[in-house]
Amino acid sequence: MAATGSEKQGGDGVKSFYVSTPIYYVNDAPHLGHAYTTVAGDVLTRWHRQRGEKVWYLTGTDEHGQKIMRTAEANNVTPQAWCDKLVEEAWKPLWEHLNIANDDFIRTTEKRHTDRVQEFVQDLFDKDQIYKGGYEGPYCVGCEEYKLPGDLIEAEDGTKLCPIHKKPVELLKEENYFFKLSEYGPKLMEFYAANPDFIQPESARNEIVNFVKQGLQDLSISRSTFDWGVPVPWDPKHVIYVWIDALLNYATAVGYGANQEKFDGTFPADVHLIGKDILRFHSVIWPAMLMAQGLPLPGKVVANGWLMVGGEKMSKSNLTGIKPQDLTSHFGVDAYRWYFLRAIAYGSDGSFSWEDFSARYTSELANDYGNLASRVAAMVGKYFGGALPEATADGDAERAVQEGLAQAVATADARIGEELDFQGGILAIFDFVKQVNGYITEQEPWKVAKDTSPEGQARLAAILYTAAESLRGVAVLLNSVMPDTSQKLWDSLGAEASLGALADQRVQDAGRWGQLPAGATVTKGAVLFPRLEEKPA
């Protein structure tokens, strides 16, 4: 059995962790659905960086195919000019705006990609894995995919529609080259059985296993009715099917055929994050292509659900697309990053509403988390002149908080770092925030402060040290989700000066109690989560 991504190490012996998003079609500007997957990947890779691992996070754009060509023609520009404009004016700026820390951005029109795609396909042809034939069938330009008759839905007038885009399919007939996908059904079934976590969630795995059980058809891997694509090297009248071209980005971006050391230390991906509408490409076609070349298979293919607005999948095609900037301008970037991963169980469909976002922002971010940070800083300032006091009078209440932080760290690390249960990990952290709020309410430091005896002041010091040290742990745990806010809190606690850069703190060590030193300068900075203004018209 070939190695999977989870079994590899870099040449320096440090475990590598390679995560990819889909490469997104540039037929239009990005919407919330694109940002959802990309933020999830960013949180996951930031988390693993804070474990001390070597991380590679890849995203990019898919720029070939009939859909791009038609969009460019509709806008009276060349396909390349259209792609260049969208990438530079819409896609890259959004990822920068959302604080996405990707290590690479691959474009399928780049020479570093197209040359290697041709080499890969030529090699399959030389291995007798590709043959010439003809194909006739229904094709969805939106999906860039031939559809099986059983996949289609029917409009009221009898027209056959793509089930995803709800648009009529086109009946295509052309001479194509085919990849012998049908030969790989048994090998794929064996691999799925040996690697039950390869496809997630379980509903997605069951769908693919049932699909492959029914038998696979050979795959058309070229198109001959248009020319916007990578030419088939032995027959330039054909261009390589856009999905074969696109899937190979996961290999070409990390050095396939060009930088063997980089490739060996990074490939295959530990996690491919995808939307469930492209599940078959990533869990059937891509593994079969890799098997055909004798290359290792990815660790996991994880399909997130669809974001829903008014019960409709979010996309420009059904007019429910919403720009991420529409939300970040009101709630802020960090709250945006937090909300979708906290409100929706990753892997499930989830509904978005402005009202739900507002309610959670006010309750959990502003009242629970932001108010805690503000109160603690204010009390250290008021009672100890801004110098964090030494704790010498801990009791059972303090030990309960210490245990709560250790539990939050263990749970969040397992949920986010291993299980990709972002919601579960975030909830564990915020349960601890609630515990600290409850602790302060019960201990009433404002009353304890009135006792000016040494015992009273020692008790007050223990309470405020416990609260501040708890926030130190929270800042580390939430750094991958809300990096700007966590940095503000880190600075407020005086932790940068005493403990070093926040990015250098290890999440697995965040629960080790007593890291903030007595005497650290605690300041009350700007409010972490300002009160929301009225919803814009």
C-alpha positions in Angstrom: 0.0 0.0 0.0 1.4 3.4 -1.0 2.2 5.9 1.8 -0.3 8.6 2.6 0.4 12.2 3.5 0.3 11.5 7.2 3.3 9.1 7.0 5.9 11.4 5.4 8.6 13.6 6.9 10.7 16.3 5.4 14.4 15.8 4.7 15.3 17.5 7.9 13.3 15.0 10.0 10.7 17.6 10.9 7.1 16.4 10.3 5.7 18.3 7.3 2.0 19.2 7.2 0.7 20.1 3.7 -2.9 21.4 3.4 -4.6 22.6 0.2 -7.8 24.3 -0.7 -9.4 23.7 -4.1 -8.1 26.0 -6.8 -11.0 28.2 -7.5 -12.4 29.1 -10.9 -11.8 32.7 -11.8 -15.0 33.1 -13.8 -16.1 35.6 -11.1 -15.0 37.3 -7.9 -14.9 35.1 -4.7 -17.9 34.7 -2.4 -18.5 33.5 1.1 -18.3 29.8 0.1 -14.7 30.2 -1.3 -13.7 32.2 1.8 -15.2 29.5 4.1 -12.9 26.8 2.9 -9.9 29.0 2.7 -10.3 30.4 6.2 -10.7 26.8 7.5 -7.4 25.8 5.9 -5.7 28.9 7.3 -6.9 28.1 10.8 -5.8 24.5 10.5 -2.3 25.4 9.2 -1.8 28.2 11.7 -2.6 25.7 14.4 -0.1 23.2 13.2 2.6 26.0 12.8 2.0 26.7 16.5 2.6 23.1 17.2 6.1 23.7 15.9 5.5 21.7 12.7 6.8 22.6 9.2 3.7 23.6 7.3 2.8 24.2 3.7 -0.5 25.8 2.8 -1.5 26.0 -0.8 -4.3 27.8 -2.5 -4.7 29.2 -6.0 -6.9 29.6 -9.1 -8.1 27.3 -11.9 -7.9 29.3 -15.1 -8.5 27.0 -18.0 -11.6 25.4 -19.5 -14.7 26.3 -21.4 -16.3 28.2 -18.6 -13.4 30.6 -18.3 -13.2 31.0 -22.1 -16.9 31.9 -22.4 -16.8 34.3 -19.4 -13.8 36.1 -21.0 -15.6 36.3 -24.4 -18.7 37.7 -22.7 -16.5 40.5 -21.3 -14.7 41.1 -24.6 -11.2 40.2 -23.3 -8.8 37.3 -23.8 -9.1 34.4 -21.3 -5.6 35.2 -20.0 -6.4 38.9 -19.6 -9.6 38.0 -17.7 -7.7 35.6 -15.4 -5.0 38.2 -14.7 -7.5 40.8 -13.8 -9.6 38.6 -11.5 -6.6 37.2 -9.7 -4.9 40.5 -9.0 -8.0 42.6 -8.3 -10.3 40.1 -6.5 -8.8 36.8 -5.4 -5.3 37.7 -4.0 -6.6 40.9 -2.3 -9.4 39.0 -0.5 -7.0 36.4 0.9 -4.8 39.3 2.1 -7.8 41.1 3.6 -8.9 37.9 5.5 -5.4 37.4 6.9 -4.8 34.1 5.0 -1.2 33.0 5.6 -0.8 30.8 2.5 2.7 29.7 1.5 2.0 29.6 -2.2 -0.6 30.7 -4.7 -0.7 28.5 -7.8 -2.2 29.6 -11.1 -2.8 26.9 -13.7 -1.7 29.2 -16.5 1.8 29.5 -15.0 4.6 27.7 -16.9 5.8 25.9 -13.8 2.4 24.2 -13.8 1.6 23.7 -17.5 4.9 22.1 -18.4 4.6 19.6 -15.6 1.0 18.8 -16.5 2.1 17.9 -20.0 4.9 15.7 -18.6 2.5 13.9 -16.3 0.0 13.2 -19.0 2.7 12.2 -21.5 4.0 9.7 -19.0 0.5 8.2 -18.6 0.2 7.9 -22.3 3.6 6.2 -22.6 2.5 3.8 -19.9 -0.5 2.8 -22.0 -2.9 4.4 -19.5 -4.4 6.7 -22.1 -6.1 5.8 -25.4 -8.0 7.6 -28.2 -11.8 7.3 -28.4 -15.0 9.2 -28.9 -17.6 10.4 -26.4 -21.1 11.6 -26.5 -23.0 12.7 -23.4 -24.5 15.5 -21.3 -21.9 18.1 -20.2 -22.2 20.9 -17.6 -20.0 23.8 -18.5 -20.4 25.2 -14.9 -19.0 21.9 -13.4 -16.7 21.3 -16.4 -17.9 17.7 -16.2 -19.6 15.1 -18.3 -22.7 14.0 -16.3 -24.1 10.5 -16.0 -27.8 10.4 -17.0 -28.8 9.4 -13.5 -27.1 12.5 -12.1 -29.4 14.9 -13.9 -32.6 16.5 -12.6 -35.5 17.5 -14.8 -37.1 20.9 -15.2 -40.9 21.3 -15.5 -40.6 21.4 -19.3 -38.6 18.2 -19.4 -35.2 19.9 -19.9 -32.3 18.0 -18.3 -30.5 20.2 -15.7 -27.2 20.0 -13.7 -28.3 19.2 -10.1 -25.7 21.7 -8.8 -26.1 24.7 -11.1 -29.8 24.1 -12.0 -28.9 25.0 -15.6 -29.4 22.9 -18.8 -26.6 20.6 -19.7 -25.2 20.5 -23.3 -25.1 17.4 -25.3 -21.5 17.1 -26.6 -20.0 14.7 -29.1 -16.3 14.8 -29.8 -13.1 12.8 -30.3 -11.3 12.5 -27.0 -8.4 10.8 -25.2 -9.4 8.6 -22.3 -7.7 7.6 -19.1 -8.3 4.0 -18.1 -10.1 4.9 -14.9 -12.2 1.7 -15.0 -9.2 -0.4 -14.1 -8.7 1.4 -10.8 -12.1 0.6 -9.1 -10.8 -2.5 -7.2 -7.6 -0.7 -6.1 -9.6 2.3 -4.9 -11.9 0.0 -2.9 -9.0 -1.7 -1.3 -7.5 1.7 -0.4 -10.7 3.0 1.1 -11.0 -0.1 3.2 -7.4 0.2 4.4 -7.8 3.9 5.1 -11.3 4.5 6.5 -10.5 8.1 7.4 -9.4 9.0 3.9 -12.7 10.6 2.9 -14.5 12.7 5.5 -17.2 13.2 6.7 -18.6 9.6 6.8 -21.5 10.6 4.6 -19.1 11.6 1.9 -17.1 8.4 2.3 -20.3 6.3 2.0 -21.3 8.2 -1.2 -18.0 7.6 -2.9 -17.7 3.9 -1.8 -21.2 3.3 -3.2 -20.3 5.2 -6.4 -17.1 3.2 -7.0 -18.9 -0.1 -6.2 -21.1 0.3 -9.2 -18.1 0.3 -11.5 -16.2 3.1 -13.0 -16.1 4.3 -16.6 -13.0 5.4 -18.4 -12.5 9.2 -18.2 -12.3 11.6 -21.1 -9.2 13.6 -20.4 -9.1 15.9 -23.4 -11.3 18.3 -25.3 -11.1 19.2 -29.0 -13.8 21.7 -29.6 -12.0 24.7 -28.0 -8.4 25.6 -27.4 -8.2 27.4 -24.0 -6.2 24.8 -22.0 -2.9 23.0 -21.9 -2.2 21.3 -25.2 -2.0 17.5 -25.3 1.7 17.0 -25.9 1.4 14.3 -28.6 -1.7 15.8 -30.3 -1.9 19.6 -29.9 -5.4 19.7 -31.6 -6.6 18.6 -28.2 -6.3 20.4 -24.8 -6.1 18.5 -21.5 -9.4 18.2 -19.7 -9.5 21.1 -17.2 -10.0 18.8 -14.2 -6.9 16.7 -15.0 -5.0 20.0 -15.4 -6.4 21.4 -12.1 -5.9 18.4 -9.9 -2.2 18.3 -10.8 -1.7 21.6 -9.1 -1.3 19.8 -5.8 1.8 18.1 -7.3 3.2 20.8 -9.5 3.1 23.5 -6.8 5.4 21.5 -4.6 8.0 20.7 -7.1 6.8 17.7 -9.2 9.2 17.2 -12.0 11.2 20.3 -11.0 12.4 20.1 -7.4 12.6 16.6 -6.2 13.8 17.5 -2.6 10.8 19.9 -2.2 8.4 17.3 -3.6 9.7 14.4 -1.4 9.5 16.6 1.7 6.0 17.9 1.0 3.9 15.7 -1.2 1.3 14.3 -0.9 -1.1 16.6 0.9 -2.0 15.6 4.5 -5.4 17.3 4.0 -7.2 18.3 0.8 -10.0 20.7 1.9 -12.8 20.7 -0.8 -16.5 21.5 -1.3 -18.7 18.4 -1.5 -19.6 19.2 -5.1 -16.1 18.3 -6.2 -15.8 15.1 -4.1 -15.6 12.6 -6.9 -12.7 14.4 -8.6 -10.6 14.4 -5.4 -11.5 11.0 -4.0 -11.8 8.9 -7.2 -10.0 10.5 -10.1 -7.1 12.1 -8.3 -6.2 8.9 -6.3 -6.4 6.9 -9.5 -4.1 9.3 -11.3 -1.6 9.0 -8.5 -1.9 5.2 -8.5 -1.2 5.1 -12.2 2.0 7.0 -11.6 3.1 5.1 -8.5 2.8 8.2 -6.3 1.6 8.3 -2.7 -2.0 9.2 -2.0 -3.2 12.1 0.2 -3.8 11.6 3.9 -7.4 12.9 3.9 -10.0 14.5 1.6 -12.3 16.5 3.7 -15.5 17.8 2.2 -17.2 20.8 3.8 -20.9 21.4 3.4 -22.6 24.2 1.6 -23.3 27.6 3.1 -26.9 28.3 2.7 -28.8 31.6 2.5 -32.5 31.3 2.4 -32.1 27.5 1.9 -30.2 28.0 -1.4 -26.5 27.0 -2.0 -24.5 30.2 -2.1 -23.2 31.1 -5.6 -23.4 33.8 -8.1 -25.5 31.6 -10.4 -28.5 31.7 -8.1 -27.9 35.3 -7.0 -27.4 34.5 -3.4 -23.6 35.3 -3.5 -22.5 37.6 -0.8 -19.1 39.3 -0.7 -17.0 38.6 2.4 -16.3 42.3 2.6 -20.0 42.9 3.1 -19.6 41.2 6.5 -16.0 42.2 7.5 -16.8 45.9 7.1 -19.5 45.5 9.8 -18.2 42.7 12.1 -14.4 42.9 11.5 -12.1 40.3 9.9 -11.4 38.3 13.1 -15.1 38.0 14.0 -15.7 36.9 10.4 -13.0 34.2 10.6 -14.5 33.0 13.9 -18.1 33.0 13.1 -18.4 30.5 10.2 -16.2 27.9 11.9 -18.0 28.4 15.3 -21.6 28.5 14.0 -21.4 25.6 11.5 -20.1 22.1 12.1 -17.4 21.6 9.5 -18.6 19.0 7.0 -22.3 19.8 7.4 -24.4 22.3 5.4 -25.0 25.4 7.4 -27.3 28.5 7.2 -26.0 32.0 7.5 -28.0 34.9 8.7 -27.0 38.4 9.7 -29.1 38.1 12.8 -27.4 35.0 14.0 -24.0 36.5 13.4 -25.0 39.7 15.3 -26.3 37.7 18.3 -23.2 35.5 18.6 -20.9 38.4 18.2 -22.6 40.3 21.0 -23.0 37.4 23.3 -19.8 35.4 22.9 -17.2 37.8 21.5 -18.1 41.1 23.0 -19.8 40.1 26.3 -18.0 36.9 27.2 -14.5 37.2 25.7 -13.9 41.0 25.1 -15.5 42.0 28.4 -13.4 39.5 30.3 -10.2 40.9 28.8 -11.2 44.5 29.5 -12.3 43.8 33.2 -9.1 41.9 34.1 -6.8 44.6 32.6 -8.8 47.3 34.3 -8.6 45.6 37.7 -4.9 44.9 37.5 -4.5 48.6 36.6 -6.7 49.8 39.5 -5.5 47.6 42.3 -1.8 46.9 41.3 -0.9 49.9 39.2 -0.7 47.7 36.0 1.9 45.3 37.4 0.8 41.7 37.4 0.9 40.5 41.0 2.5 37.3 42.2 0.0 34.6 43.2 0.9 33.1 46.6 -2.6 32.2 47.9 -4.0 29.7 45.4 -6.9 27.5 46.6 -9.4 25.0 45.2 -11.0 27.7 43.0 -7.7 28.6 41.3 -6.8 24.9 40.8 -10.2 24.4 39.1 -9.3 27.1 36.6 -5.9 25.7 36.0 -7.4 22.3 35.3 -10.0 24.0 33.1 -7.3 25.5 30.9 -5.4 22.2 30.6 -8.6 20.5 29.5 -9.4 23.3 27.0 -5.9 22.9 25.5 -6.2 19.1 25.2 -9.7 19.3 23.7 -9.0 22.1 21.3 -5.8 20.5 20.1 -7.5 17.2 19.4 -10.6 18.8 17.8 -8.9 21.4 15.6 -5.5 19.9 15.0 -6.5 16.3 14.4 -10.3 16.0 13.8 -10.9 19.2 11.9 -13.8 19.8 14.2 -13.3 23.6 14.3 -16.6 24.2 16.0 -15.8 21.7 18.8 -12.4 23.2 19.4 -13.7 26.8 19.5 -16.5 25.8 21.8 -14.0 24.1 24.2 -12.0 27.4 24.3 -15.1 29.5 24.9 -16.3 27.1 27.6 -13.1 27.9 29.4 -13.7 31.7 28.8 -17.1 31.2 30.5 -15.5 29.3 33.3 -13.1 32.2 34.0 -16.0 34.7 33.9 -17.8 32.6 36.4 -14.7 32.4 38.6 -14.4 36.2 38.7 -18.1 36.5 39.5 -17.8 34.1 42.3 -14.6 35.5 43.8 -15.7 39.1 43.6 -12.3 40.7 43.5 -13.9 44.2 43.8 -15.0 43.2 47.3 -11.8 41.4 48.2 -9.9 44.6 47.3 -11.5 46.3 50.3 -9.6 44.0 52.6 -6.3 45.8 53.0 -4.7 43.1 55.2 -1.8 41.1 53.8 -4.1 38.1 53.6 -6.7 40.1 51.7 -4.2 41.5 49.2 -2.7 38.1 48.7 -6.1 36.7 47.9 -6.8 39.6 45.4 -3.4 38.9 43.8 -4.3 35.2 43.3 -7.6 36.0 41.7 -6.2 38.6 39.2 -3.1 36.5 38.4 -5.4 33.5 37.7 -7.6 35.6 35.4 -4.6 37.1 33.5 -2.8 33.8 33.2 -6.1 32.3 31.9 -6.2 35.0 29.2 -2.6 34.2 28.3 -3.7 30.7 27.5 -6.8 31.9 25.6 -4.7 34.2 23.4 -2.5 31.3 22.3 -5.4 29.0 21.7 -7.4 31.6 19.6 -4.4 32.9 17.7 -5.0 30.6 14.7 -8.7 31.7 14.6 -8.4 35.4 15.4 -4.8 36.4 15.0 -5.2 40.2 15.2 -7.4 40.1 18.3 -5.1 37.6 20.0 -2.1 39.8 19.3 -3.9 42.8 20.9 -4.6 40.7 24.0 -1.1 39.4 24.1 0.3 42.9 24.1 -2.3 44.0 26.7 -1.0 41.2 29.0 2.6 42.3 28.6 3.4 38.9 27.2 5.3 40.0 24.2 8.0 41.5 26.4 8.1 38.7 28.9 7.4 35.5 26.8 8.2 36.5 23.3 6.2 36.5 20.0 2.7 35.0 20.2 3.4 33.0 17.0 6.2 31.2 18.8 4.0 30.0 21.6 3.2 26.3 21.3 -0.5 25.4 21.5 0.3 22.1 23.3 2.1 24.1 26.0 -0.6 26.7 26.4 -2.0 24.9 29.4 1.3 24.9 31.4 0.3 27.1 34.3 2.4 30.1 35.5 4.0 31.3 32.3 3.1 35.0 32.8 5.7 36.4 35.2 4.8 38.5 38.1 5.6 42.1 37.3 4.5 41.9 33.7 3.0 45.2 32.6 -0.7 44.8 32.0 -2.4 47.6 30.1 -6.0 48.2 29.0 -5.9 48.5 25.3 -8.6 49.2 22.8 -11.9 47.2 23.1 -11.4 43.8 21.4 -14.9 43.6 20.0 -16.5 47.0 19.7 -20.3 47.4 20.0 -21.9 46.8 16.6 -23.5 49.7 14.8 -26.9 49.3 13.2 -27.1 46.9 10.3 -26.2 48.8 7.1 -29.1 49.3 4.7 
